[in-house]
């Protein structure tokens, strides 16, 4: 199967809340020889991991993507991982960097402690 098509379909299924369908596609992607070199496949896997609350796995994949390409979408998801870990300063810095790349990105509101 075409890795690009599998990746796009996996992300689309995530956007449609079809986690089972996305999981099946990501498992198929992970079996491909070039998974570790395919940013679209790793993006789909990271998005799925985050949706399934596998924050450490999502963050690992996203950090690899961020080293290769500083894109707002990757930084925004990475910021969410930091937020979930309670690393608020790191999250704020990542949200700010993402917003510089794409002004439509903004940090989510936080409850005052």
Secondary structure, DSSP 8 states (H G I E B T S, - for coil): --HHHHHHHHHHHHHTT-HHHHHHHHHHHHTSTTGGG-HHHHHHHHHHHHHTT-HHHHHHHHHHHHHH---HHHHHHHHHHHHHHT-HHHHHHHHHHHHHH-TT---------
